[in-house]
Amino acid sequence: MSRPLPSTPCLMPATRDSAGTELKGLRRRAFLPGVVGMPSPTAPCQVPLRSSPPDRSGVEQEPCVLVVAERVSVRNAVASELARNFELLHAIHFASAIRKLSARPSMAAVIVDLALMDGRGASWFLARLVDHAYEGPRILLSTALAREDASSLRRSSLSHFTLATPWAPGELRSSIALALGSASQPAPSADM
């Protein structure tokens, strides 16, 4: 027979769950007292885990950018350039992008990966943006265009900007700054 499980309330559910789902051949991780999120009998107090974003009441929110891309590599590339200055909302289908836009109509920009395999197509989504009276910039990412072609398309439009994928470092950030007309955007850091 086995011993009863410890009676610490915060360990009970996790201990029971891990005991019931453990697979043969896999080793358990060692319990490390004092590690963040793990109770320690000698630690004077537990460090609370943050389950929600920090409270920003009274602080100006970052502009929000909707990123519509199925490929993780594209979402990661966008995040590496924009996450410091913008709040990013991700959608992997046009339908979920429309729902997010409806729930939060004050998007600063919308970035659309044209390689998205959604049956409706990018033209359908762009038409829905007009239906929702979205007036912000639409940045289209394309693997089919050469950088020179994308650059000429970008110069000829006020609301649509096209970038060739992969784009040059800082190109996406500067396109958004240009589209938003904000010279107040922080300059790119030297480490990028």
N, C-alpha and C positions, 0 to 999 in steps of 0.2 A: 504494500500500500504506500501511497505517496504522502508526504507531509502536507499540511494545509498551507495555502498560499499566504504570504504576508498580509497583514491587515491594513497597511497604509492605503488610504482611499485613492490617492492619485495613481498608485501602481496597480490596483486591482484590475481595471478593465484591460490595460495593456498586457499584464501578465497572463490573464486568462486568454486573451486573443492570440498572443504569440504561442502559448502552449498548444492551443487547438489547431494552429495552422503551420506548425513547424514541419519542414520536410526532412527526411533522412538524408544524410550526407552534407547538410549545410551546418556550419558552425554558428553558434550564437555569438553576438558581440559581447565582450566583457563589460560589466557594469563599471563605469568610471565615476566615482564620487566627485562632486564639485563641477561636473560639466554642465554647461548652461542647459536648463530644462530638465535635468535629472536631479532628484532630491538627494541630499547628502545628510547623513546623520550628524556630521560634524560641522556642516555649514551653518552659520548663524541665520541666514535667510536665503530663500530661493530667489534666483533672478527670474522675473516674469518673462515669459515669451510674448512677443508682440504679435497679436493675431489680426490686427487691422492697421491701416496706415496711420502715421502720427497725426494728432489733432492739429489742423491748420486753421482753426477758427480765427478770424481776424487777419489772417495772412493771405496775401494775394495768391490765388491758385495759378499754376502753370497752365499755359494754353494746351488744349487737348487736341491730339491728332488721331484720326481713325486710320488704321492700317489694315487694308483688305488684301491679305496674301495667304495662300495655302502653304507655300513652302516655308519651312522653318528657317532656312538659310536667309531668305529675304527678310523675314520678321526680325531675325537677329541682326542683320546688317542695318536695318532701319533703326533698331533700338540702340545699336552701338553709336550711331550718329546723333540721335535725337533725345535719348532718355535723360540726359542732363538738363535739358531746357524745356521739355514738353512731357505732358502726361500722355501715354500711349494707350489706345484701346485697340485690341486686335479682333479681327473677324476673319474666318476662313471661308465664308460663303457670302454671296451678295445678300441673301435673305437676312442673315444675322447682322450684316452691316447696316441694312435698312432699319432693323429693330434698334440697334444701338444709336443710330442717328436720330430716330424718333424719340428715344428716351433722353437723348442729350443733344439738342439741336444747335448748341453753341460750339461746334467743332471749329478749331482754327484752320485745319486743313484735312484733306482726305487723300490718302496715298493708296493707289490701286495697282496691284501686280497684274498686268495683262495676261500673264501665263496661267492665271487661275482657271481651273477646269470646272466652271459652273455652267450649266446648260443654258442659262439666260444670257450670258455674255456681258462684256463690259459696257456695251452701248445701252443695254437695258438698265444697268446700274446707274450710268451717267444720266439717263433720262429720269430715273427716280430721284436723283439729286435735285434736278430742276423741279420736279413735282413737290419736293419738300422745301422748296425755296432756299436751298443751300447756295450761298453766294461766295463761299470761300474758295481758295485754290484747290484744284484737283491735280494731283501729281501722278502721272502714269509711268509705271516702270515696265520697260519692254526689253526682252531678250532678242527680238527680231530686228531692232534698229541698231545701226552703228552710232557711235558717239557723236559724229559730225551731224548725222541726220537728226538725232535727238536734240542737239544744240540748236539747230536752225528752227526746229519746231517750237522749242522753248522760247526763242526770241520773238516768234510771231503770234503769241497768244497772251491774253491777259489773265485768263482763268485756268488754262490747262498748261501744265509743264510736263515735258516728257524726258525721262532719263533712261539711258541705256543701262541694262543690267549686265555686269556689275558696273557701278558708277565709280568715279574717282573719289578718294577720301575728301570729305567736306563738301562735295557737290550737292548732296541732298539738303544738308543744313543751309547752305547758301541759297538754294532754290526756294526753300521755305521762307527764309529771311527776306528774300527779294519779293516773294509773293505776298507776304504779310506786310511788306513795306516797313519793316521794323529795323531801323538802324540801331535800335537799342538792344538787339540780341547780342549776347556775349560773344566775343570773338572766339574762334576755335582755339583750344589749348594747344600748346606746343608739343605735347606728348602724343597727339593723334596723327 
